[in-house]
Amino acid sequence: MRLNQFIASSTGLSRRAADRAILEGRVTLNNLVAQLGQVVSESDIVTLDNRPITPAVKTVTILLNKPVGYVCSRDGQGSKTVYNLLPAELHQLKPVGRLDKNSSGLMLMTNDGQLAYELTHPKFQKTKVYKIALNKPLMSEDQTLISKGILLQDGLSKLGLESINTSDRINWKITMHEGRNRQIRRTFEALGYSLPKLHRTVFGSYKLGDLPVGRYKEPTIS
């Protein structure tokens, strides 16, 4: 296991923060100042700020059906958080691929840094599927524009669109391979639409299935 991954999985730091700690000379490997890219084995001794790092004993991942009205941060600043739905022993888990307060559906939470990396890094192109409802019928020309790509401040956004109810053009299934902040909402907002409903059903190999709202389980990979 790479040193930054070991630090991240054992301390809760991000890999970037772990790299920064290594560069700043705050990490030792077997009593020597550590270097970026080093590999850690079970017998190695790693310290951070002169304190030994205890490796994570077990990785835990859960699949949560997030309700609308809950935020993904630990400090909800007055709002309910997803941690209110979990027992205390699961509060060390971190959300992977966050959903905003007004969105619902499949959310993974884990202490497995490698899994989180593989699910969120753009190079892995994980498929995500959402069911959405628009505030008004989607015009045919706007459907074409979205399929070709809408230019947002952070780049081109292309979404796969499939009508759920051909008679109303309000309910759609969205397929995408990116994960930029509020990307789906911003794409439709650029054309004058809002989304009263945004519900994620698939994230990579994980599917929400019939898990009740507000409940969680250990996921099975299809």
N, C-alpha and C positions, 0 to 999 in steps of 0.2 A: 504494500500500500504506500502511495506517495505521502510524503511528510505533511503536505498541506491538507490532504484528505484525512489523514489520521487526526490532525489537530481539529479540523472542522467537525468530524464525527464524534470526537471525545469532549469538546468544550462548548459546542454551539456556535462558535465563530463561523463566519462565512469563509470560503476558500480564499477570497481576496484579502480578508482581514488576516487570515493565517499567513498568507504570503508576505503581507506587510510586516507582521511580527517577526518573520524569519529574516527579512531584509534589514530590520532594525536591530538584529542581533539579540532578540529577546528569547530565542529558542535554542536549546542545546540538544544534541543527539549524542548519547554516550559521553557526556561531559565535554564535548567539543561544540563550538558555535556551529549551528546548523546552516546548511546552504539550500537554496531553492532546488527542487527536483530530486532531493534525496529520497530513498526508499526506506521504510521502517518495517522491521520484522518483529515477531512476538517477543524476542529476547532483548530488544533495544530499550533504552531508558531515554525518555523525552521529557524535557522540562520547558515550561513557559513562565517567564518572569520568576525564575528560580523555584518554581513549584512543579513537582512531578505531575505529568498528565496520565490519568488513569484511562485506559482505552474503554470505549463503550462495550459493554458485555453483550448486549443483544440489540439488534435493530428491530424497530417496531414500525409498522405502516398500517394505517387505517384508511378506510374509505368512508367519507361523511356525506350525507345528503344535506347540504347547507340550505337553511331556510332564508327567505327574503327577510331583510331587517337586521341581519347579523354581519359584523365586520370580521376580518381575518386577523387583525392585530390583537396583541395581548391587552393593550390599553384601549378600550373602546371609546374613551373620552365621552362617556354618557350613553353610548350605544351598547347593545348586547354584542358579545363576541362569541365566536365559535367555541372558545374554551369553556363557556358557560354550558355547553352541551356535552362536555367530556368530564370523566372522573379525574381527580387530582393526579393520579398516576400517569395520565396521558398528556398532562399539560406541558411536558418537555418537547412534545412533537411540534414540528414547524409545518405550516401549510405550503403545498407545492402547487404553483399555478393558481394564484389567488383569484377569488371572485369578489366583485365589489358589493357594497351593502345591498343594492337593489337587485342583485342577481342571485340565482339559486342553483342547486344541483350538485353534481359530482365534484368533490374536493378531496384530494389526497393529503394526508398529514403523516410525516415520517421523521425519524431521527437518522435515516440512512442518507448520508450526504451524496453518495454515488448515485443512488436512485434519483434523488432530487435533481442532480446535475444532468442525468440522462433524459429526464422528462422535460426539462426547461431549456436546455441549451439549443439554440437555433439549428446547429449542425445535425441534430438527431431527427428533426422534422416530424415530431410526434403529432398524429392526427387528433384534433379535438372537434367534437360535434355538439351543436347547441340547437335547442328549439327556441324560437323567438316569436314574439307577437309585436307587430308594428302598430303605431297609433292611427294609421290610415293605410289603404291599399297601396302596394308597391307598384309604381308605374313601370310599364314594360321597358321604357328607355332607361329608367334608373336601374332596373335589373341588369340590363346589358352593361351599363357603366360599372356597376359593382363587380360583375364577373370579369370585366377587362382590367379593373383596378382603379381605385380612388387614391389620389395623391394626398397624403396627410403630412403633417409637419415632420413626422419621423420616417417618412418613406411611403412607398406604394403599398396599398392594402388590397389584396385580392381575396375574395371569399367565394366559396362554392355555395350556390343557392339551389334549394329544391323545395318546391311548393308542397306544403302539408295539406292545404285545403285550396284546391284550384278555383273554387267559386268566390273566395273572399280576398285572396292575394294579401292577407294580413299575417297568416301563420306560415312560417318558413323553417326549414332545417338548414343550418349553416355548418359547413365543413371548412376547417382551416388548419394550417400547419405552423402558424406563428403564435406568439403569445404576448404581443405588445400591450401596454396598459390601456384598458378600455377600448381596444381596437375595433371591436364590432360596433359598439355604441358610437364611437367617433366616425366610423365609416358611414353609418346611416345618418347621423346628425349632419354630416357634410352635405347631404342631399335634402335636408329638411324633415327628417323623420326622427321620432323618438321610439324607445323600446319599453313598453310597459312590462314586458316579460323577456327575460333572458335566462335560459335554463340549460346547464351543461349536462350531457348524458354520456359522453365518451371522452376519455383522456388517454391517448396511446392505447395500450392493451387492456385498460380498465373500463368497465361499463357500470353504470349506475343500477340498471335492472329495476327491481321492484322494492328497493330499500326505502322505507318510509321517511318522510321529511323529518329532519332533526335527529335521525338515528345514524349509527355508525357500525361498521363491521370490519373484520380483517378481509382484505380483498382477495378475490381469486382472479387470475389472469386468464383471459379467453384467448 
